Every structure is written in structure tokens, then in C-alpha cells.
Amino acid sequence: MKKKILLCLIAALLLSAGSGLLCAAAEAKWPEGSSGGKKTNGKMTLDLTNVSEGYFMAAVSQKTSHRMKLRVTKDKETLTYDLNSDGNFEVFPFQLGSGKYDISLYENVSGKKYSGAGKISVKVELTREDGAFLYPNQYVNYNELTKAVAAANEMCAGKSEKEIYTLIRKYIMDNYAYDFIKSVTVPAGELPDIDGCYEKKMGVCQDLSALMVCMLRSQGIPAKLMIGYADKNYHAWTVTPIETKQVLFDPTAALNAISKPVSYSVERYY
């Protein structure tokens, strides 16, 4: 009888420990490529090594002075990106889920005129549907040396996902401000600046949101950078899966830089 009770207690302790492990955040994920995963068409080279993980890497095959645009299409949805012209790979997400993607490159040939410079179709079967939101990409751009990642590692060690989310949200609210000057001077099409936001402790909506998403993803939490409209204002905010809920957090509104929006409408997300 005593032996049976002891075995039951051990089983209960193991189950409890297992549940705790399930609540703990996973390790950060980093994009990787390989020579065997590369595919070239026209002036575009893609690294498709980790398509099932939710991302691909793209680069121009040769350095050029021309402006380049990357267009990613799945079904009736199309996302357009600027692609650097220096030949270095950039990371892009398969955020529209599993299925067939057409990836096309366009080159600026004169004025506002672009011509096709390459096209590759990719069949995507994701290991997990939110896999794209576990990695850095062109819009949420960070790496192992990013200071915001180091800060997240330090404050979140040993914490559960819910605790990490709460800590990072509080960190943003306690340490950052909205950059009103940048909001009226930032050029159209500029990408979020995670490093600049971290150093200055201020940024516009996309900087603050990307910083938070960076810190969460570095702790293995698949947060999303959302872009669209808050009421009638073009805006950026975050959505994070916590337990069974998709939690919306708007750093700009939380910092009282705008009135709390009544509604949000999504245009795209990264």
C-alpha cells in the first residue's frame, strides 16, 4: 500500500514538472541557409532551405544600383517588399500559411517603370502554422547580437510565456516614449528600427511594436507585428498568443501618444 502511494506521488510530481515545462518559453530561433537550398531565376536568388519553418531568404544575384522590389503572392493576396541591391540575403516570412507562393522580382528600369527580373514558385507545407512568427525577418529585424535580445534574455530567464509577456510589456511602458518628431519626419516606406528605438528609448508606432515583437520572439513566443488602421489612422501594433487568447497590445496607445482606438483593421502583418 505504501509503495502504491509513493508511486502515485512520484507520478503526480512528474506530471506537475511536465506541466511547468510546457508553460516555459522555448528557445529563440535563427534563420539558416545552405548552398543546397538555393534556387536562382533571372536576377533573383532564393534560399529555400527552411521553407517548412515559415521563411525564405532572398537576394539579387549580382549587386546593382537599380531599385529592386520583391512581390510575394498566395491565392489572391499579394505582399510587396523593397529588396536591397547589394546582394545580401534578407529574410521574408510565409505568413499567409501553407500553400503555393509565387515569388517575383522586379527591377526599376526608368522613372516609376519596373520590369520582371525573376520568378520562382514555392510549395509551402509548414511544420506549424505560426512558424513564420518565431524568426526575425525584414520588418522585425534582429539577431543574436541585438541589444534588445540580450535585455529580454536577462529579464525573462526561467519565466513562463505569460510572465515573459507581462514583463516585456511593462518594460516597454516603463522605459520608452513615443517619438513625435520622427512621426512627422520619417520617410514613406521606412522599415521599423529596433536598434535605434532601443538606444534612444523612443520610436514611432512601428518601432515600438517591432521592438516588443523582437523581444517576445527571442524568447520563443510567436508574436506578430500588425500594420493597418487604428480607427482612421495608419498604425502598427502587436498581437501575441498567450495561453488560449490572441492578445492585442498597442504600445503607442499605452504610452498615451494617441487616444485609445475604438477599432483596428489589419492590412498586413509580419
CORUR-V463184 format. One record per backbone hydrogen bond with DSSP energy under -1.0 kcal/mol. NH is the residue of the N-H (numbers start at 1). CO is the residue of the C=O. E is the energy in kcal/mol with one decimal. If there is no record, write none. Layout:
# CORUR-V463184
nh->[NH	NH]
co->[CO	CO]
e->[E	E]
This chain:
# CORUR-V463184
nh->[5	6	7	8	9	10	11	12	13	14	15	16	17	18	19	20	21	22	23	24	25	38	39	41	43	44	45	46	47	48	51	53	54	55	56	57	58	59	61	64	69	70	71	72	73	74	77	79	81	83	90	92	94	97	99	101	102	103	104	105	106	107	108	109	110	113	115	117	120	122	124	127	131	133	134	137	138	146	150	151	152	153	154	155	156	159	161	164	165	166	167	168	169	170	171	172	173	174	175	176	177	179	180	183	184	185	186	190	197	198	199	200	201	203	208	209	210	211	212	213	214	215	216	217	218	219	220	221	223	224	226	227	228	229	230	231	233	235	237	238	239	240	242	245	247	249	254	255	256	257	265	267	268	270]
co->[1	2	3	4	5	6	7	8	9	10	11	12	13	14	15	16	17	18	19	20	159	35	46	44	117	41	59	39	57	37	48	50	51	50	92	47	90	45	43	85	106	81	104	79	102	77	74	72	70	68	58	56	54	94	124	122	73	120	71	118	69	115	67	113	113	110	107	105	103	101	99	52	128	130	131	140	91	143	146	147	148	149	150	151	152	156	23	160	161	162	163	164	165	166	167	168	169	170	171	172	201	203	178	179	181	182	182	187	193	194	195	196	197	177	204	205	206	207	208	209	210	211	212	213	214	216	217	216	221	239	237	268	235	265	233	263	230	228	226	249	224	247	245	242	240	238	250	251	253	252	229	227	227	225]
e->[-2.2	-2.5	-2.3	-2.0	-2.3	-2.4	-2.4	-2.3	-2.3	-2.5	-2.4	-2.4	-2.6	-2.5	-2.3	-1.9	-1.9	-1.9	-1.3	-1.0	-1.2	-1.0	-2.7	-2.6	-3.7	-2.0	-2.9	-3.1	-3.0	-3.1	-1.1	-1.2	-1.8	-1.1	-2.4	-1.8	-2.4	-2.0	-2.5	-2.5	-2.7	-3.1	-3.1	-3.3	-2.6	-2.6	-2.6	-2.8	-3.2	-2.2	-2.2	-2.9	-2.7	-1.1	-2.4	-3.0	-2.7	-2.8	-2.8	-2.9	-2.9	-2.9	-2.9	-2.3	-1.3	-3.2	-2.4	-3.3	-2.6	-3.0	-2.9	-3.1	-2.1	-1.6	-1.6	-1.9	-2.3	-1.6	-1.7	-2.3	-2.0	-2.6	-2.0	-2.2	-2.0	-2.2	-2.4	-2.7	-2.5	-2.1	-2.6	-2.7	-2.4	-2.1	-2.3	-2.3	-2.2	-2.4	-1.6	-1.7	-1.4	-1.9	-1.1	-1.6	-1.1	-1.1	-2.4	-1.5	-1.9	-2.3	-2.4	-2.5	-1.6	-1.5	-2.4	-2.2	-2.3	-2.4	-1.9	-2.5	-2.8	-2.2	-2.2	-2.9	-2.2	-1.3	-2.3	-2.0	-2.2	-2.8	-2.8	-2.8	-2.3	-2.9	-2.8	-2.6	-2.2	-2.8	-1.9	-2.4	-1.7	-2.3	-2.7	-2.3	-3.2	-2.3	-2.5	-1.8	-1.7	-2.4	-2.7	-2.6	-2.4	-2.3]
